[in-house]
Amino acid sequence: MVSPDPFCYHRGMAQRMSPRERLEAVFAGETPDRTPILGGWISCSEHIAAIVGVSLDEYWEDPEGVSLAAYMRLGADGVVGMTVSHSRDDFRIVDADTYTHAQTGESLDETVAQIEALPSPEQIERDFDFEAAYQEFAAGLREWQGRCGEMVWMPAQWAAGARASWYGSYGYENFFLIVGLYPKLGQKLMEVGGANGRCHSRLIARAVQEGLYPHAVLLGEDICTQRGPMIAPEFLEEYYAPALRHGLEPLLEVGCKPVWHCDGDVRALLDMLIDAGVQGLQGFQPECGLMLDELVQRRTRDGETLVIFGPLSVTTELPVWNARQVFAAVEQAIEICRGRARLVLFTANTINPDIPLENVYAMYDAVGARGSAEEGRQ
């Protein structure tokens, strides 16, 4: 197969970019030497061990280190996190203890009292010890960047922006009852989420200014099912959108593009998200009606093209295709995005054992990533 490299300069006529240069070029709307690709979400220890050429026993001695070595060998430009299973028996980073349950064991009245006792958004921002928090945040970025070598350590920042998914704290039943029966308390949750999100966004913004973080960040939350939003769009428009806009401001002020993780059918919320300041999309699922050729026609609220982290599906595409089909799909995605969106190749969610390793290789081969990684080691 011939690597498409559709965004590249003619080979031999331009110096090979570093992973950071390649990613930053895309975020700035410029032309990279090839399409960048992300790593970090392979949730299959057997795949990771096979890529590096070690045994599973060796993998479990240092799962994070071996995982980083795997992404280096694949030629990843950036790493958005590290999915490591809890034990040898797991194939994802979650288990029965980490799933959100319908009930927490607390009554609705107890939940109401907890929300009423939450500090106000103003108090949250006033009491935030930015300097202390930033020193810890920056230290973590420096440590992991040191381990990543040339790859850019750009972990997803789920705490940034705002929060509508309070079901994680109060359980699904109580949370949705609060939204339906106590809208003022629901409003308070959205505003508190925006205040906390703004505090975290400030940390990222300073890291961007100091060169510790690139000019795009993966964030967002699961507020949709495969049938649409879990909360009425009207409620989200009135209470969540202002909080999200407030929470994203520090990122936008330093030119950092918020890339929203789209889980489920988010089509009813896209206008709201973009108006609030979202400048990119990740995780959209074709089985939910989110099609790349339609999404690339959208623009940010400033009229710029969107950043796309994607578009390969881990449910309807990568597990059932062969390597040649994966390669062709990458080529097609790059062509669709040409001049219409800023593409960084990635998957919709984590790569589990049902996805053949050959298909993982095909993703990276399709943009010439593994070849570039080999060149860099010579």
C-alpha positions as CSV (number, residue, x, y, z in Angstrom):
1,M,0.0,0.0,0.0
2,V,1.1,3.6,-0.7
3,S,0.8,5.9,2.3
4,P,-1.6,8.7,1.3
5,D,0.2,11.5,3.3
6,P,-2.4,13.9,1.8
7,F,-1.4,16.9,3.9
8,C,2.3,16.5,3.4
9,Y,4.7,18.5,1.4
10,H,6.5,16.5,-1.3
11,R,8.8,14.0,0.2
12,G,12.4,15.2,0.2
13,M,11.4,18.9,-0.3
14,A,10.6,19.7,3.3
15,Q,12.3,18.9,6.6
16,R,10.5,16.3,8.7
17,M,8.5,18.0,11.5
18,S,8.7,16.9,15.1
19,P,5.5,15.6,16.6
20,R,5.0,18.9,18.5
21,E,5.5,20.9,15.3
22,R,3.1,18.6,13.4
23,L,0.3,18.9,16.0
24,E,0.8,22.7,16.5
25,A,0.7,23.2,12.7
26,V,-2.7,21.5,12.5
27,F,-4.1,23.4,15.5
28,A,-3.0,26.7,13.8
29,G,-4.6,25.7,10.6
30,E,-1.3,25.3,8.8
31,T,-0.1,22.4,6.6
32,P,1.9,19.6,8.4
33,D,4.3,17.3,6.7
34,R,1.8,14.5,7.3
35,T,-1.4,14.0,9.2
36,P,-0.7,13.7,12.9
37,I,-2.0,10.8,14.9
38,L,-2.7,10.3,18.6
39,G,-2.1,7.4,21.0
40,G,-3.0,6.5,24.6
41,W,-6.3,4.6,24.3
42,I,-5.3,1.0,23.6
43,S,-7.0,-0.9,26.3
44,C,-5.6,-4.3,25.5
45,S,-2.5,-5.4,27.3
46,E,-1.9,-8.2,24.7
47,H,-1.8,-5.6,21.9
48,I,0.6,-3.3,23.9
49,A,2.9,-6.2,24.7
50,A,2.9,-7.5,21.1
51,I,3.8,-4.0,19.7
52,V,6.8,-3.7,22.0
53,G,7.7,-7.4,21.8
54,V,7.6,-8.3,25.5
55,S,5.7,-10.9,27.5
56,L,2.6,-10.1,29.5
57,D,4.6,-10.7,32.6
58,E,7.0,-8.0,31.5
59,Y,4.1,-5.7,30.6
60,W,2.6,-6.0,34.1
61,E,5.9,-5.1,35.7
62,D,5.6,-1.6,34.2
63,P,2.3,-1.2,32.2
64,E,2.7,2.5,31.8
65,G,6.3,2.4,30.6
66,V,5.6,-0.4,28.2
67,S,2.5,1.4,26.9
68,L,4.6,4.5,26.2
69,A,7.1,2.4,24.4
70,A,4.3,1.0,22.2
71,Y,3.0,4.4,21.2
72,M,6.6,5.4,20.4
73,R,7.0,2.4,18.1
74,L,3.7,3.1,16.5
75,G,4.8,6.7,15.8
76,A,2.2,8.5,17.8
77,D,2.6,12.3,17.8
78,G,0.6,12.9,21.0
79,V,-0.6,10.9,23.9
80,V,-4.0,11.9,25.4
81,G,-3.8,9.7,28.4
82,M,-2.9,6.3,29.5
83,T,-5.5,3.5,29.6
84,V,-4.2,0.7,31.8
85,S,-6.4,-2.1,33.0
86,H,-6.8,-2.6,36.7
87,S,-5.8,-6.2,36.6
88,R,-4.9,-9.0,34.2
89,D,-8.6,-10.0,34.1
90,D,-9.8,-6.6,32.8
91,F,-9.7,-5.3,29.3
92,R,-10.9,-1.7,30.0
93,I,-10.0,0.9,32.5
94,V,-13.4,0.6,34.3
95,D,-15.0,-2.1,36.3
96,A,-18.1,-2.7,38.4
97,D,-16.8,-0.3,41.0
98,T,-16.2,2.6,38.7
99,Y,-19.5,2.6,36.8
100,T,-22.1,5.1,37.9
101,H,-25.1,3.5,39.5
102,A,-28.7,4.5,39.4
103,Q,-28.9,4.9,43.2
104,T,-26.3,5.9,45.7
105,G,-28.2,4.8,48.8
106,E,-29.1,8.4,49.7
107,S,-32.6,9.8,49.6
108,L,-33.7,12.7,47.4
109,D,-34.0,14.9,50.5
110,E,-30.4,14.1,51.5
111,T,-29.2,14.9,48.0
112,V,-31.1,18.2,48.1
113,A,-29.4,19.1,51.3
114,Q,-26.0,18.3,49.9
115,I,-26.5,20.5,46.9
116,E,-27.8,23.4,49.0
117,A,-24.7,23.1,51.1
118,L,-22.4,23.4,48.1
119,P,-20.4,26.7,48.0
120,S,-21.5,29.3,45.6
121,P,-19.7,29.6,42.2
122,E,-18.2,33.0,43.4
123,Q,-16.8,31.4,46.5
124,I,-15.3,28.5,44.6
125,E,-13.4,30.8,42.3
126,R,-12.4,33.2,45.1
127,D,-11.0,30.4,47.3
128,F,-9.2,28.6,44.5
129,D,-5.5,28.5,45.3
130,F,-4.3,28.9,41.7
131,E,-0.5,29.0,42.4
132,A,-0.5,25.8,44.5
133,A,-2.7,24.0,42.1
134,Y,-0.7,25.1,39.1
135,Q,2.6,24.0,40.6
136,E,1.2,20.5,41.1
137,F,-0.4,20.5,37.6
138,A,2.8,21.7,35.9
139,A,4.9,19.2,37.7
140,G,2.8,16.3,36.5
141,L,3.0,17.6,32.9
142,R,6.8,17.9,33.1
143,E,7.2,14.5,34.5
144,W,5.1,12.7,31.9
145,Q,6.5,14.8,29.1
146,G,9.9,13.7,30.1
147,R,8.8,10.1,29.8
148,C,7.1,10.6,26.4
149,G,10.3,11.7,24.6
150,E,9.3,13.4,21.3
151,M,5.7,12.5,21.7
152,V,3.5,15.3,23.1
153,W,2.0,14.6,26.5
154,M,-1.5,16.2,26.2
155,P,-3.8,14.3,28.6
156,A,-7.5,14.8,28.3
157,Q,-8.7,17.4,30.8
158,W,-12.2,16.2,31.7
159,A,-12.5,18.7,34.6
160,A,-12.1,21.7,32.4
161,G,-15.0,23.8,31.0
162,A,-18.1,22.9,33.0
163,R,-20.0,19.9,34.3
164,A,-23.5,18.7,33.6
165,S,-22.9,15.0,34.5
166,W,-23.6,15.3,38.2
167,Y,-25.2,11.9,38.1
168,G,-21.7,10.7,38.8
169,S,-21.9,12.2,42.3
170,Y,-25.6,11.8,43.1
171,G,-26.7,8.8,41.0
172,Y,-28.9,8.9,38.0
173,E,-32.2,8.8,39.8
174,N,-31.6,11.6,42.3
175,F,-29.8,13.8,39.7
176,F,-32.6,13.6,37.1
177,L,-35.2,14.2,39.8
178,I,-33.3,17.3,40.9
179,V,-33.2,18.6,37.3
180,G,-37.0,17.9,36.9
181,L,-38.3,18.9,40.3
182,Y,-35.8,21.4,41.6
183,P,-34.6,23.4,38.6
184,K,-33.0,26.1,40.8
185,L,-30.8,23.4,42.4
186,G,-30.1,22.1,38.9
187,Q,-29.1,25.6,37.9
188,K,-26.8,25.7,40.9
189,L,-25.1,22.5,39.9
190,M,-24.5,23.8,36.4
191,E,-23.0,27.1,37.8
192,V,-20.8,25.3,40.3
193,G,-19.6,23.0,37.5
194,G,-18.7,26.1,35.4
195,A,-16.8,27.7,38.3
196,N,-14.8,24.5,38.9
197,G,-14.3,24.1,35.2
198,R,-13.0,27.6,34.8
199,C,-10.5,27.1,37.6
200,H,-9.1,24.0,35.9
201,S,-9.1,25.8,32.5
202,R,-6.9,28.5,34.0
203,L,-4.3,25.8,34.8
204,I,-4.3,24.6,31.3
205,A,-4.2,28.1,29.9
206,R,-1.0,28.9,31.8
207,A,0.5,25.6,30.8
208,V,-0.2,26.5,27.2
209,Q,1.5,29.9,27.7
210,E,4.5,28.3,29.2
211,G,4.8,25.7,26.5
212,L,3.9,22.8,28.7
213,Y,0.7,22.0,26.9
214,P,-0.2,22.3,23.2
215,H,-2.9,24.6,21.7
216,A,-5.7,22.1,21.8
217,V,-7.2,20.1,24.7
218,L,-9.6,17.1,24.7
219,L,-12.4,17.7,27.2
220,G,-16.2,17.2,27.5
221,E,-18.5,14.8,29.2
222,D,-21.1,12.1,28.5
223,I,-24.5,13.9,28.5
224,C,-26.0,12.0,25.6
225,T,-27.2,8.5,24.9
226,Q,-27.4,7.0,21.5
227,R,-30.9,8.5,21.3
228,G,-29.9,12.0,22.2
229,P,-29.4,14.3,25.2
230,M,-30.1,12.9,28.7
231,I,-31.3,16.3,29.8
232,A,-33.7,18.5,27.9
233,P,-31.8,20.8,25.5
234,E,-33.9,23.7,26.7
235,F,-32.5,23.2,30.2
236,L,-29.0,22.9,28.9
237,E,-29.3,26.0,26.8
238,E,-30.5,28.1,29.7
239,Y,-28.3,26.9,32.5
240,Y,-25.4,24.8,31.2
241,A,-24.4,26.8,28.1
242,P,-23.6,30.0,30.1
243,A,-21.5,27.9,32.6
244,L,-19.6,26.2,29.8
245,R,-19.0,29.5,28.1
246,H,-17.6,30.8,31.4
247,G,-15.5,27.7,31.9
248,L,-13.9,27.8,28.5
249,E,-13.0,31.4,28.4
250,P,-9.4,31.0,29.9
251,L,-8.6,28.5,27.1
252,L,-9.9,30.7,24.3
253,E,-8.0,33.7,25.6
254,V,-4.6,31.9,25.1
255,G,-5.6,30.3,21.8
256,C,-6.1,26.8,23.1
257,K,-8.8,25.0,21.2
258,P,-11.3,23.0,23.3
259,V,-12.0,19.6,21.5
260,W,-15.3,18.1,22.7
261,H,-15.7,14.4,23.4
262,C,-18.9,13.5,21.7
263,D,-20.4,10.3,23.2
264,G,-23.8,9.3,21.8
265,D,-26.0,11.4,19.6
266,V,-25.0,15.0,20.3
267,R,-26.4,16.5,17.2
268,A,-29.1,18.4,19.1
269,L,-26.4,20.1,21.2
270,L,-23.7,20.9,18.6
271,D,-24.9,24.5,17.9
272,M,-25.0,25.1,21.7
273,L,-21.5,23.7,22.2
274,I,-19.9,25.6,19.4
275,D,-21.6,28.8,20.5
276,A,-20.2,28.3,24.0
277,G,-16.7,28.1,22.6
278,V,-16.0,24.5,21.6
279,Q,-13.7,24.5,18.6
280,G,-13.3,20.8,17.8
281,L,-15.0,17.4,18.1
282,Q,-13.8,13.9,19.1
283,G,-15.5,10.6,19.6
284,F,-18.5,11.1,17.3
285,Q,-20.2,7.8,16.4
286,P,-21.5,7.1,12.8
287,E,-24.0,4.7,14.3
288,C,-25.6,7.6,16.0
289,G,-25.9,9.7,12.9
290,L,-22.8,11.8,13.3
291,M,-21.1,11.6,9.9
292,L,-17.7,13.1,9.2
293,D,-18.7,14.7,5.9
294,E,-21.5,16.6,7.6
295,L,-19.5,17.6,10.7
296,V,-16.6,19.1,8.6
297,Q,-19.0,21.7,7.2
298,R,-19.5,23.3,10.6
299,R,-17.4,26.2,11.8
300,T,-16.4,27.7,15.1
301,R,-18.3,30.8,16.3
302,D,-15.4,32.8,14.8
303,G,-15.9,31.1,11.4
304,E,-12.8,28.9,11.6
305,T,-12.6,25.2,10.6
306,L,-13.0,22.7,13.4
307,V,-10.3,20.5,14.9
308,I,-11.2,16.8,14.4
309,F,-9.8,14.1,16.6
310,G,-11.0,11.0,14.8
311,P,-13.0,9.6,13.0
312,L,-12.5,5.8,13.4
313,S,-15.3,4.0,15.2
314,V,-14.3,1.3,17.7
315,T,-17.7,-0.3,17.5
316,T,-18.9,-0.5,13.9
317,E,-15.6,-0.1,12.0
318,L,-12.3,-1.1,13.5
319,P,-13.6,-4.4,15.0
320,V,-15.1,-5.7,11.7
321,W,-13.0,-4.2,9.0
322,N,-9.7,-5.7,7.7
323,A,-6.5,-3.8,7.5
324,R,-7.0,-2.7,3.9
325,Q,-10.4,-1.3,4.7
326,V,-8.9,0.6,7.7
327,F,-6.2,2.0,5.5
328,A,-8.8,3.1,2.9
329,A,-11.0,4.7,5.6
330,V,-8.1,6.8,6.9
331,E,-7.3,7.9,3.4
332,Q,-11.0,8.9,2.9
333,A,-11.1,10.7,6.2
334,I,-8.1,12.8,5.3
335,E,-9.6,13.6,1.9
336,I,-12.9,14.6,3.5
337,C,-11.1,17.0,5.9
338,R,-8.8,18.5,3.3
339,G,-9.5,22.3,3.4
340,R,-12.7,21.7,5.6
341,A,-11.3,20.7,9.0
342,R,-8.1,20.2,10.9
343,L,-7.6,16.5,11.2
344,V,-5.7,14.7,13.9
345,L,-6.3,10.9,13.4
346,F,-7.7,9.2,16.4
347,T,-10.4,6.7,17.5
348,A,-13.9,7.4,18.9
349,N,-13.1,5.6,22.1
350,T,-10.8,3.0,23.6
351,I,-9.3,0.2,21.5
352,N,-10.4,-3.1,23.1
353,P,-9.4,-6.7,22.3
354,D,-12.1,-7.1,19.7
355,I,-10.1,-4.8,17.4
356,P,-7.4,-6.8,15.6
357,L,-3.8,-5.6,16.1
358,E,-3.4,-5.6,12.3
359,N,-6.1,-2.8,12.2
360,V,-4.2,-0.8,14.8
361,Y,-1.0,-1.0,12.6
362,A,-3.0,0.0,9.6
363,M,-4.2,3.2,11.2
364,Y,-0.6,4.3,11.9
365,D,0.7,3.0,8.6
366,A,-2.0,5.0,6.6
367,V,-0.4,8.3,7.7
368,G,3.1,7.1,7.5
369,A,3.5,7.3,11.3
370,R,5.4,4.1,11.8
371,G,7.8,4.9,9.0
372,S,8.5,8.3,10.5
373,A,9.1,6.7,13.9
374,E,11.7,4.4,12.3
375,E,13.4,7.2,10.5
376,G,13.7,9.1,13.7
377,R,15.5,6.2,15.4
378,Q,18.0,5.9,12.5
